[in-house]
Amino acid sequence: MSIVSIFAAEEGGVQFPPIENVVEWPNIIDGISFNKIALICAIAFAVPVAMFLLSKKEMIPGKLQAFVEGIIEFVEEQIAKPGIGKGYEKYVPLLTAFFLFIAIGNLFEVIPFFQMPMNARMGPPLVFALTAWIMFIAVGVKHHGAGYFKEVLFPPGVPKALYLLVTPIEFLSTFIVRPFSHAVRLFANMLAGHILLITFGVLCISTFEASALIVPFIGSFAGLIAFTAFEVGVSFIQAFVFAILAAVYIGGALHPAH
């Protein structure tokens, strides 16, 4: 059931859906801990997997193969190469997975019946951010050993006395704040867009039912269409931003001196 269908008008006022109907969903089947967000996660995972499995590599690419190759080329040229630099090739699969999984999960915001972006809940963005966090630390340790932490915590060229201030800041910003901000950026943007669409949806219903408010209805309906189109763009932009930040973090671990 659509979230805006929960709307009800009482004594001429507008009653917005309670918060539990905005971000919390009951189990699809009683007794099984599997709700709408879990279903969206499963579909968002299955779609790119199916795309890659069904795209056969041929001399003359079919439409699906051309589409898949276009996505990989986009991630390689616009995310991996500028974000990581030299040695970016081996990280293209991870960044492609980030981009596709997040973008598809976000698009459920505008798909009927679902109307909920996967990343408007903190769980998925946190998992993605922790994956990127583990990856860039692992890359740094693999290529530089314990010297990676020295490069990060004690950046060269800083007067020794300032390390008392710089080292705690670098530790907090790189290893504590970075994964948190990486997750919250995605979560907050998608939740804000979700609430915005709910608001315009409820306004459309309330003004449509009040026939005297035809002008506000037209305005709110136009706003709903405009922000729906806007959210489609935001879905891809947020996937791109998350992936390129992950690439920058990996690049910083791979080339800490730069």
Secondary structure as a PSIPRED ss2 file (coil, helix, strand):
# PSIPRED VFORMAT (PSIPRED V4.0)

   1 M C   1.000  0.000  0.000
   2 S C   1.000  0.000  0.000
   3 I H   0.000  1.000  0.000
   4 V H   0.000  1.000  0.000
   5 S H   0.000  1.000  0.000
   6 I H   0.000  1.000  0.000
   7 F C   1.000  0.000  0.000
   8 A E   0.000  0.000  1.000
   9 A E   0.000  0.000  1.000
  10 E E   0.000  0.000  1.000
  11 E C   1.000  0.000  0.000
  12 G C   1.000  0.000  0.000
  13 G E   0.000  0.000  1.000
  14 V E   0.000  0.000  1.000
  15 Q E   0.000  0.000  1.000
  16 F C   1.000  0.000  0.000
  17 P C   1.000  0.000  0.000
  18 P C   1.000  0.000  0.000
  19 I H   0.000  1.000  0.000
  20 E H   0.000  1.000  0.000
  21 N H   0.000  1.000  0.000
  22 V H   0.000  1.000  0.000
  23 V H   0.000  1.000  0.000
  24 E C   1.000  0.000  0.000
  25 W C   1.000  0.000  0.000
  26 P C   1.000  0.000  0.000
  27 N E   0.000  0.000  1.000
  28 I C   1.000  0.000  0.000
  29 I C   1.000  0.000  0.000
  30 D C   1.000  0.000  0.000
  31 G C   1.000  0.000  0.000
  32 I C   1.000  0.000  0.000
  33 S C   1.000  0.000  0.000
  34 F C   1.000  0.000  0.000
  35 N E   0.000  0.000  1.000
  36 K H   0.000  1.000  0.000
  37 I H   0.000  1.000  0.000
  38 A H   0.000  1.000  0.000
  39 L H   0.000  1.000  0.000
  40 I H   0.000  1.000  0.000
  41 C H   0.000  1.000  0.000
  42 A H   0.000  1.000  0.000
  43 I H   0.000  1.000  0.000
  44 A H   0.000  1.000  0.000
  45 F H   0.000  1.000  0.000
  46 A H   0.000  1.000  0.000
  47 V H   0.000  1.000  0.000
  48 P H   0.000  1.000  0.000
  49 V H   0.000  1.000  0.000
  50 A H   0.000  1.000  0.000
  51 M H   0.000  1.000  0.000
  52 F H   0.000  1.000  0.000
  53 L H   0.000  1.000  0.000
  54 L H   0.000  1.000  0.000
  55 S C   1.000  0.000  0.000
  56 K C   1.000  0.000  0.000
  57 K C   1.000  0.000  0.000
  58 E C   1.000  0.000  0.000
  59 M C   1.000  0.000  0.000
  60 I C   1.000  0.000  0.000
  61 P C   1.000  0.000  0.000
  62 G C   1.000  0.000  0.000
  63 K H   0.000  1.000  0.000
  64 L H   0.000  1.000  0.000
  65 Q H   0.000  1.000  0.000
  66 A H   0.000  1.000  0.000
  67 F H   0.000  1.000  0.000
  68 V H   0.000  1.000  0.000
  69 E H   0.000  1.000  0.000
  70 G H   0.000  1.000  0.000
  71 I H   0.000  1.000  0.000
  72 I H   0.000  1.000  0.000
  73 E H   0.000  1.000  0.000
  74 F H   0.000  1.000  0.000
  75 V H   0.000  1.000  0.000
  76 E H   0.000  1.000  0.000
  77 E H   0.000  1.000  0.000
  78 Q H   0.000  1.000  0.000
  79 I H   0.000  1.000  0.000
  80 A H   0.000  1.000  0.000
  81 K H   0.000  1.000  0.000
  82 P H   0.000  1.000  0.000
  83 G H   0.000  1.000  0.000
  84 I H   0.000  1.000  0.000
  85 G C   1.000  0.000  0.000
  86 K C   1.000  0.000  0.000
  87 G C   1.000  0.000  0.000
  88 Y C   1.000  0.000  0.000
  89 E H   0.000  1.000  0.000
  90 K H   0.000  1.000  0.000
  91 Y H   0.000  1.000  0.000
  92 V H   0.000  1.000  0.000
  93 P H   0.000  1.000  0.000
  94 L H   0.000  1.000  0.000
  95 L H   0.000  1.000  0.000
  96 T H   0.000  1.000  0.000
  97 A H   0.000  1.000  0.000
  98 F H   0.000  1.000  0.000
  99 F H   0.000  1.000  0.000
 100 L H   0.000  1.000  0.000
 101 F H   0.000  1.000  0.000
 102 I H   0.000  1.000  0.000
 103 A H   0.000  1.000  0.000
 104 I H   0.000  1.000  0.000
 105 G H   0.000  1.000  0.000
 106 N H   0.000  1.000  0.000
 107 L H   0.000  1.000  0.000
 108 F H   0.000  1.000  0.000
 109 E H   0.000  1.000  0.000
 110 V H   0.000  1.000  0.000
 111 I C   1.000  0.000  0.000
 112 P C   1.000  0.000  0.000
 113 F C   1.000  0.000  0.000
 114 F C   1.000  0.000  0.000
 115 Q C   1.000  0.000  0.000
 116 M C   1.000  0.000  0.000
 117 P C   1.000  0.000  0.000
 118 M H   0.000  1.000  0.000
 119 N H   0.000  1.000  0.000
 120 A H   0.000  1.000  0.000
 121 R C   1.000  0.000  0.000
 122 M C   1.000  0.000  0.000
 123 G H   0.000  1.000  0.000
 124 P H   0.000  1.000  0.000
 125 P H   0.000  1.000  0.000
 126 L H   0.000  1.000  0.000
 127 V H   0.000  1.000  0.000
 128 F H   0.000  1.000  0.000
 129 A H   0.000  1.000  0.000
 130 L H   0.000  1.000  0.000
 131 T H   0.000  1.000  0.000
 132 A H   0.000  1.000  0.000
 133 W H   0.000  1.000  0.000
 134 I H   0.000  1.000  0.000
 135 M H   0.000  1.000  0.000
 136 F H   0.000  1.000  0.000
 137 I H   0.000  1.000  0.000
 138 A H   0.000  1.000  0.000
 139 V H   0.000  1.000  0.000
 140 G H   0.000  1.000  0.000
 141 V H   0.000  1.000  0.000
 142 K H   0.000  1.000  0.000
 143 H H   0.000  1.000  0.000
 144 H H   0.000  1.000  0.000
 145 G C   1.000  0.000  0.000
 146 A C   1.000  0.000  0.000
 147 G H   0.000  1.000  0.000
 148 Y H   0.000  1.000  0.000
 149 F H   0.000  1.000  0.000
 150 K H   0.000  1.000  0.000
 151 E H   0.000  1.000  0.000
 152 V H   0.000  1.000  0.000
 153 L H   0.000  1.000  0.000
 154 F C   1.000  0.000  0.000
 155 P C   1.000  0.000  0.000
 156 P C   1.000  0.000  0.000
 157 G C   1.000  0.000  0.000
 158 V C   1.000  0.000  0.000
 159 P C   1.000  0.000  0.000
 160 K H   0.000  1.000  0.000
 161 A H   0.000  1.000  0.000
 162 L H   0.000  1.000  0.000
 163 Y H   0.000  1.000  0.000
 164 L H   0.000  1.000  0.000
 165 L H   0.000  1.000  0.000
 166 V H   0.000  1.000  0.000
 167 T H   0.000  1.000  0.000
 168 P H   0.000  1.000  0.000
 169 I H   0.000  1.000  0.000
 170 E H   0.000  1.000  0.000
 171 F H   0.000  1.000  0.000
 172 L H   0.000  1.000  0.000
 173 S H   0.000  1.000  0.000
 174 T H   0.000  1.000  0.000
 175 F H   0.000  1.000  0.000
 176 I H   0.000  1.000  0.000
 177 V H   0.000  1.000  0.000
 178 R H   0.000  1.000  0.000
 179 P H   0.000  1.000  0.000
 180 F H   0.000  1.000  0.000
 181 S H   0.000  1.000  0.000
 182 H H   0.000  1.000  0.000
 183 A H   0.000  1.000  0.000
 184 V H   0.000  1.000  0.000
 185 R H   0.000  1.000  0.000
 186 L H   0.000  1.000  0.000
 187 F H   0.000  1.000  0.000
 188 A H   0.000  1.000  0.000
 189 N H   0.000  1.000  0.000
 190 M H   0.000  1.000  0.000
 191 L H   0.000  1.000  0.000
 192 A H   0.000  1.000  0.000
 193 G H   0.000  1.000  0.000
 194 H H   0.000  1.000  0.000
 195 I H   0.000  1.000  0.000
 196 L H   0.000  1.000  0.000
 197 L H   0.000  1.000  0.000
 198 I H   0.000  1.000  0.000
 199 T H   0.000  1.000  0.000
 200 F H   0.000  1.000  0.000
 201 G H   0.000  1.000  0.000
 202 V H   0.000  1.000  0.000
 203 L H   0.000  1.000  0.000
 204 C H   0.000  1.000  0.000
 205 I H   0.000  1.000  0.000
 206 S H   0.000  1.000  0.000
 207 T H   0.000  1.000  0.000
 208 F H   0.000  1.000  0.000
 209 E H   0.000  1.000  0.000
 210 A C   1.000  0.000  0.000
 211 S H   0.000  1.000  0.000
 212 A H   0.000  1.000  0.000
 213 L H   0.000  1.000  0.000
 214 I H   0.000  1.000  0.000
 215 V H   0.000  1.000  0.000
 216 P H   0.000  1.000  0.000
 217 F H   0.000  1.000  0.000
 218 I H   0.000  1.000  0.000
 219 G H   0.000  1.000  0.000
 220 S H   0.000  1.000  0.000
 221 F H   0.000  1.000  0.000
 222 A H   0.000  1.000  0.000
 223 G H   0.000  1.000  0.000
 224 L H   0.000  1.000  0.000
 225 I H   0.000  1.000  0.000
 226 A H   0.000  1.000  0.000
 227 F H   0.000  1.000  0.000
 228 T H   0.000  1.000  0.000
 229 A H   0.000  1.000  0.000
 230 F H   0.000  1.000  0.000
 231 E H   0.000  1.000  0.000
 232 V H   0.000  1.000  0.000
 233 G H   0.000  1.000  0.000
 234 V H   0.000  1.000  0.000
 235 S H   0.000  1.000  0.000
 236 F H   0.000  1.000  0.000
 237 I H   0.000  1.000  0.000
 238 Q H   0.000  1.000  0.000
 239 A H   0.000  1.000  0.000
 240 F H   0.000  1.000  0.000
 241 V H   0.000  1.000  0.000
 242 F H   0.000  1.000  0.000
 243 A H   0.000  1.000  0.000
 244 I H   0.000  1.000  0.000
 245 L H   0.000  1.000  0.000
 246 A H   0.000  1.000  0.000
 247 A H   0.000  1.000  0.000
 248 V H   0.000  1.000  0.000
 249 Y H   0.000  1.000  0.000
 250 I H   0.000  1.000  0.000
 251 G H   0.000  1.000  0.000
 252 G H   0.000  1.000  0.000
 253 A H   0.000  1.000  0.000
 254 L H   0.000  1.000  0.000
 255 H C   1.000  0.000  0.000
 256 P C   1.000  0.000  0.000
 257 A C   1.000  0.000  0.000
 258 H C   1.000  0.000  0.000
